[in-house]
Amino acid sequence: MAGLMHDLIEVLEDQKECYEGLLTLAKYKTDSIVNREMEILEDVLKREQEFIGRSARLEKNREEILRDIANVLNIDFTSLTISNLIKRLDKTPEEQAKLTQVREELLDIIEEIKRQNEINEGLLNQSMEFIDFTLNAIQSMNTQPSSGYKDKGDDVEQQNISFFDAKQ
């Protein structure tokens, strides 16, 4: 069991490191959006995909280790969470403390990533709204003014066509 706990803590620390990298990239993403540096943004997105792939592999490893721990403890894997495991480690306070620390650090980093991603989403939405506004303004400038009447004196309907029909 001690070996499994060591493996679990190691995988969680690797996940924490991976999420720290994702947080750094999310901050770079914010800067590149604000400064309209599309080449940098594209590079950040590529690197982000690499981190996401690594994170998925680590998550799979974590699940395998938790399955093994559940088998050793003779409990259902689906009911085994890190919090439950921490409670069960009352006889090994050192492992309990380390697991608690890594869990808290992971949760903090994940929460910070979530906040940073919300900022990025807001910035991207503002950029899209500005682009839509600008394109509509350009389009309306290209529309030829008319007198507003047909040959027989009937009103002329002008159609303004938006480049974007709906927000994505």
C-alpha positions, 0 to 999 in steps of 0.5 A, spaced: 500 500 500 505 504 501 508 503 494 501 505 491 500 511 495 507 513 493 505 512 486 499 516 487 502 522 490 507 522 485 502 522 479 498 528 483 504 532 483 506 531 476 498 533 475 499 539 479 506 541 475 502 540 468 496 544 471 501 550 473 504 549 466 496 550 463 495 556 468 502 560 465 499 558 458 492 561 460 496 568 462 500 568 456 493 567 452 490 573 456 496 577 454 496 575 446 489 576 446 489 583 449 495 585 445 492 582 438 498 577 437 495 572 433 502 568 432 503 568 439 496 566 441 496 560 435 503 558 439 500 558 446 494 554 443 499 548 440 502 548 447 496 548 451 494 542 447 500 538 448 499 540 456 492 537 455 494 531 452 499 530 458 494 531 463 489 526 460 495 521 460 496 523 468 489 522 469 489 515 466 495 513 471 491 516 477 485 512 475 489 506 475 493 507 481 486 509 485 483 502 482 489 498 485 488 502 492 481 500 491 482 493 490 487 493 496 482 496 501 477 492 498 472 497 496 468 500 490 473 504 485 467 509 484 466 511 491 474 512 492 476 519 492 482 523 494 478 526 500 476 519 502 483 516 501 485 522 506 480 520 511 483 512 511 490 514 512 489 516 519 494 511 521 500 514 516 499 521 518 505 523 513 502 520 507 495 523 509 499 530 510 502 530 503 496 527 500 492 533 503 497 538 501 497 536 494 490 535 493 489 542 496 494 545 491 491 542 485 484 545 487 487 552 488 491 551 481 484 548 477 480 554 480 485 559 478 485 556 471 478 556 471 478 564 473 483 565 467 479 562 462 473 566 464 477 572 463 480 569 456 473 568 454 470 575 456 476 578 452 474 573 446 467 575 446 469 582 446 473 582 440 468 578 436 463 583 438 468 589 436 469 585 429 462 584 428 461 592 429 466 594 425 464 589 419 457 592 420 459 599 420 464 598 414 458 594 410 453 600 412 458 605 409 459 601 402 451 601 402 449 607 396 444 612 399 438 612 395 432 617 395 428 612 399 423 612 393 422 608 387 420 610 381 412 611 382 414 614 389 413 608 393 418 607 399 424 603 398 426 597 403 434 597 404 436 591 406 442 591 411 446 584 411 450 582 417 456 578 416 455 574 422 447 572 423 448 569 430 453 569 436 457 563 436 
